[in-house]
Amino acid sequence: MKLTEKQKNCPYCHEKGADHRIKMIEDDPDGQAGLVLRQDGWHLWTADPFTFEVLYPIGYCPMCGRPLNEEED
């Protein structure tokens, strides 16, 4: 797949290495969101005072639109 410049340089979905921490997308008193790479794939992590923490499996980066389950060219 050919990536756009935005997708090639996305600071959210190009996490490399063995230690994959949450890459924060939003952090405010009403809630937080971030990307997490786990052994079973990418997840959107959300937390707020009412639902606590939730992980949603995702196939695309919500910030740049890059497919997360495809090899890069």
N, C-alpha and C positions, 0 to 999 in steps of 0.2 A: 504494500500500500504506500502511495506517495503522500507524505505529510506536508501540511502547510507550515509556514515559518512559525506561526503561533503554536501549532501542535509540537513542532520540533523543540521549541524553547519553553514549553509549559513547565513552570516550577512545581506544579502539583502532581503530575502523573509520571514524572521521569525519575522516581526514587530508585536508586540502585543500591546493592549491597545486601547483607544478611539481616540488618537491623532496620525494619520498616516501622517507623513511628507514624503517628497521625500527622498529616500535612493539613494544617488548619485552613479552611476556606472562610469561615465566619466565626467570630468569637465576640459575643456580646452578652449582657445580663439575661436576655430572654432565651438564648439558646446558642448552641455551638454546632458546627459541622466541619467535617474533614474527610480526607481520603486515607484509607488504610489498605496496604497490600499484605495479605495473609497467604498462607500456603495454598488455600483454596481459591485464590483470586482477589480481585479488587473489591472493596466495599466502601460505601458511603456511611460514615459514622455520624450520628446525630445525638445530641443530648440537650435536654431542657428541664426545667423544674418539674414538669408534669409527667413526661414519659421516661425520664432518666436516660439511659444509653441504649441506642438501637443501631445495629449494623444491617445495611441493605446491600446485597450483592449487586454490582453494576457492571455493564459491558462497555460503557463510554465514559470518558472523563467529563464531568459536568462543567469544567472550566474551559476546555478547548475543543471538546468533541471528538478527541482521538479514540478509536476503538482500542480497548485495553487488552483484548485477547488475540491480537494479530501481531505478527512480526513486523518490525520496522524495516524499511528499505534503506 
